[in-house]
Amino acid sequence: MSNLSPGTSCNLPPTSGNPVNVPPPAPVSSSQPTHGEWTVTLSLGILLAFQCLGEAISRVARVPIPGPVIGMVLFLLLLSAAPSLTEQVEYVSRGLLNHLSLLFVPAGVGVMALANVMKAQLLAIAVALVVSTILSMAVAALVSAALMARLEQKKARAEAAKIHTA
């Protein structure tokens, strides 16, 4: 409850200046996009362009590799050639990765809608899942072993060069 009765004014100082803890009014928005908006738009454009490029290559070449996978490989090659581009697309890429689970919702709905069809193919699906998982793990292990051996060889050559020059 206030001790002021109606019609009583309180003696506050005039508000001619901007008090410290009150933010200044927001600037009038213009129709021009800001630098951050351009960055997000450009990053999304780059990512979508590579997806579309991969899709086009997949359809024209009639290869059994999904277009987005081809686009991702092409984008990886570009990032390897121009590492400065990484900073350009990092913000948008992290945002997409943070919400990646939402992209699986349509696939989940499709599985539920086709549950009767999938029941008939359950054994084939299970075998395909097990075999592809084992193959993926084997390939990952072989690639890791090869990369580790290459790294060891590189270290050994560097040590040999260091000893040879000394």
C-alpha positions in Angstrom: 0.0 0.0 0.0 1.2 3.5 -0.7 1.1 6.3 1.8 0.2 8.8 -0.9 -3.3 9.8 -1.2 -4.9 10.5 -4.6 -3.7 13.8 -6.0 -0.5 13.9 -3.9 2.6 14.2 -6.0 5.9 12.8 -5.1 9.0 14.9 -5.4 11.1 13.1 -7.9 14.0 14.7 -9.7 13.3 15.8 -13.2 14.2 13.2 -15.8 16.1 15.4 -18.2 19.1 12.9 -18.4 19.3 9.2 -19.0 19.5 7.5 -15.6 22.2 4.9 -15.3 20.1 1.8 -15.0 17.5 2.6 -17.7 18.5 1.4 -21.2 18.4 3.9 -24.1 15.4 3.6 -26.4 15.8 1.0 -29.2 16.8 2.5 -32.5 14.2 2.6 -35.2 14.6 -0.5 -37.2 15.6 -0.1 -40.8 14.9 -2.5 -43.6 18.6 -3.0 -44.2 19.9 -6.3 -42.7 22.7 -6.1 -40.2 26.1 -7.7 -40.5 24.9 -10.7 -38.3 21.8 -11.2 -40.4 23.9 -11.3 -43.6 26.3 -13.8 -42.0 23.5 -16.1 -41.1 21.9 -15.8 -44.5 25.1 -16.3 -46.3 26.0 -19.3 -44.2 22.7 -21.0 -44.8 23.0 -20.2 -48.5 26.4 -21.8 -48.6 25.2 -25.0 -46.8 22.1 -25.2 -49.0 24.0 -24.6 -52.1 26.3 -27.5 -51.4 23.3 -29.7 -50.6 21.7 -28.8 -53.9 25.0 -29.3 -55.8 25.3 -32.7 -54.3 21.7 -33.5 -55.2 22.3 -32.4 -58.7 25.4 -34.5 -59.1 23.6 -37.5 -57.6 20.8 -37.2 -60.1 22.8 -36.4 -63.2 25.5 -39.1 -62.5 22.8 -41.6 -61.3 25.1 -42.8 -58.5 23.6 -44.7 -55.5 25.0 -42.1 -53.1 22.6 -39.6 -51.5 23.0 -36.0 -52.8 23.4 -34.5 -49.4 26.4 -36.9 -48.7 28.0 -35.8 -52.0 27.4 -32.2 -51.1 28.9 -32.8 -47.6 32.1 -34.3 -49.1 32.4 -31.4 -51.6 31.9 -28.9 -48.7 34.6 -30.8 -46.7 37.0 -30.4 -49.7 36.2 -26.7 -49.8 36.8 -26.3 -46.1 40.1 -28.1 -46.4 41.1 -25.8 -49.2 39.8 -22.6 -47.5 39.9 -23.0 -43.7 38.8 -19.4 -43.2 35.3 -20.3 -44.4 34.9 -22.4 -41.2 34.4 -19.3 -39.2 31.8 -18.1 -41.6 29.5 -21.1 -41.3 30.3 -22.2 -37.7 27.4 -20.3 -36.0 24.7 -21.7 -38.3 26.2 -25.2 -38.3 26.3 -25.3 -34.5 22.6 -24.2 -34.4 21.6 -26.9 -36.9 23.6 -29.5 -34.9 22.0 -28.4 -31.7 18.6 -29.2 -33.2 19.5 -32.2 -35.2 17.1 -34.4 -33.4 14.2 -32.5 -34.9 15.3 -33.6 -38.3 14.6 -37.2 -37.4 10.9 -36.6 -36.6 9.7 -37.1 -40.2 11.6 -40.4 -40.4 10.1 -41.5 -37.1 6.6 -40.7 -38.4 7.3 -42.6 -41.6 8.4 -45.6 -39.6 5.2 -45.5 -37.5 3.0 -45.1 -40.6 4.6 -48.1 -42.3 4.8 -50.3 -39.3 2.7 -53.1 -40.9 5.0 -53.2 -44.0 8.1 -53.2 -41.7 6.8 -56.1 -39.7 7.0 -58.3 -42.8 10.6 -57.2 -43.4 11.8 -57.3 -39.7 14.4 -60.0 -40.1 15.9 -58.3 -43.2 16.0 -55.0 -41.4 17.6 -56.5 -38.3 20.3 -58.3 -40.4 21.0 -55.1 -42.4 21.3 -53.1 -39.2 23.7 -55.6 -37.5 25.9 -56.1 -40.6 26.1 -52.3 -41.4 27.0 -51.6 -37.8 29.8 -54.2 -37.7 31.1 -52.9 -41.1 31.0 -49.3 -39.9 32.9 -50.2 -36.8 35.5 -52.2 -38.7 36.1 -49.5 -41.3 36.4 -46.9 -38.5 38.9 -49.1 -36.7 41.0 -49.7 -39.8 41.0 -46.0 -40.7 42.0 -45.1 -37.2 44.8 -47.7 -37.1 46.1 -46.5 -40.5 46.1 -42.8 -39.4 47.8 -43.7 -36.1 50.5 -45.6 -38.0 51.0 -42.7 -40.3 51.3 -40.3 -37.4 53.9 -42.6 -35.8 55.9 -42.8 -39.0 55.8 -39.0 -39.3 57.0 -38.6 -35.7 59.8 -41.1 -36.3 60.9 -39.2 -39.5 60.9 -35.9 -37.6 62.9 -37.4 -34.8 65.4 -39.0 -37.3 65.7 -35.6 -39.1 66.3 -33.9 -35.8 69.0 -36.4 -34.8 70.6 -36.3 -38.2 70.8 -32.5 -38.2 72.3 -32.4 -34.7 
